[in-house]
Amino acid sequence: MSRLAQPKASPVSKRDGRIGGVGGPDEICPVCKSSRYLNASLRFLVNPECYHKMCESCVDRIFSHGPAPCPIPKCGRTLRKHRFREQTFEDLRVEREVDIRKKVAAVFNKREEDFGSLRDYNDYLNDVEDITFNLTEKIDVEQTEKRLEAYRQANAREIEDNMRTAAEEKQSFAQLQKLERQQARQRREAARREEEEERREVEENRKDVLSRLQATGADAETVAKEGQRVQLRKRMDRQAAQDRQRQLQAAEDVRAGNGSSNFVIKGLKAKVKAEPEAPIDPFENLRFANTYYELQDNYIWEGIQEAKKDVRQTAGGYDVGEFARRSLVAAFSGLGVFVADEVAERDRVGQDGEVSTVRAAIGVRDMETG
């Protein structure tokens, strides 16, 4: 047998010494020893707690009644059924590293625009990679987990905001892709309609030229040139209409577009919260204060006390306190008015006006005599 015709041996897995990879026909369950070779519908599941693989029937049999220890010898981890899932990568080390990176990225989800410089952002990524490496290679796992949890608790709100922003961007990107696919489909349909319309116009022009030649007997070359001019005019009108439609669509698109922990991140920009807008003040900080009296909550006066007790007065929403306020305003409204001063000011203004009138009359007379 030639070297090219020799069958290739199945790869041997270094994880458990069995033959075949993920989904291979020779996969064997380490618990019940079931083989995919004998049962083609056999499904293998892994748990991210320990990443030991076992068949689906063993998972149902062992973990259906609640948490139980892993049946693999020397493991002892407590597993739960709802965390079992199908393996994605052939190498379980890659599977574990991907899960760890997802876990760390869900906590350390800052962006480059959150930092003052690119160097600070690179230092942040280096620290995150150190944490990921320690968890992947099982170096100081307990200390690294405490560090990760402390950072999560200290920055819970900011982590949640970043996750919400990422989800919104993902949704916006999906909508943009959908819109682009829809626009591409509309362009293809428009090009197809335009091609059909041009073909129909060419056919109609040819028929029109033939009918004119038969009816009038004119020169064929002249009639053909006239037909070409008509067809060119129609094509230019259609192109102008498409350009106008494209400009309107572009304008419409433009309108539519319009805590503390032991993990310290350096170089972050100071986030300034937007202050709420102050209420509109039409009087520009002008305040009307009572300088002669102070309004009290209760007054010992028979008229007010009787009105408070009378249901007919208060049932309709009448406020006795408002009546007291208006009464005090009316009573003290004249205290700031001094009549003598106003009379003196009026007399002074009147005298100044008379002097000015006399001076104006003298000036007019001098002009007339001069």
Sequence and secondary structure as in RCSB ss.txt:
>XXXX:A:sequence
MSRLAQPKASPVSKRDGRIGGVGGPDEICPVCKSSRYLNASLRFLVNPECYHKMCESCVDRIFSHGPAPCPIPKC
GRTLRKHRFREQTFEDLRVEREVDIRKKVAAVFNKREEDFGSLRDYNDYLNDVEDITFNLTEKIDVEQTEKRLEA
YRQANAREIEDNMRTAAEEKQSFAQLQKLERQQARQRREAARREEEEERREVEENRKDVLSRLQATGADAETVAK
EGQRVQLRKRMDRQAAQDRQRQLQAAEDVRAGNGSSNFVIKGLKAKVKAEPEAPIDPFENLRFANTYYELQDNYI
WEGIQEAKKDVRQTAGGYDVGEFARRSLVAAFSGLGVFVADEVAERDRVGQDGEVSTVRAAIGVRDMETG
>XXXX:A:secstr
  TTTS     B TTTS B  TT TT B TTT  BTTT TT  EEE TTT  EEEHHHHHHHHTTS EE SSTTT
  EE GGG EE  SSSHHHHHHHHHHHHHHHH    GGGBSSHHHHHHHHHHHHHHHHHHHTTSSHHHHHHHHHH
HHHHTHHHHHHHHHHHHHHHHHHHHHHHHHHHHHHHHHHHHHHHHHHHHHHHHHHHHHHHHHHHHH   HHHHHH
HHHHHHHHHHHHHHHHHHHHHHHHHHHHHHHH    S    SB             TTSS     SS    S   
 HHHHHHHH HHHHTTT  HHHHHHHHHHHHHTTTT  HHHHHHHHHHHHHHHHHHHHHHHHHHHHHHH 
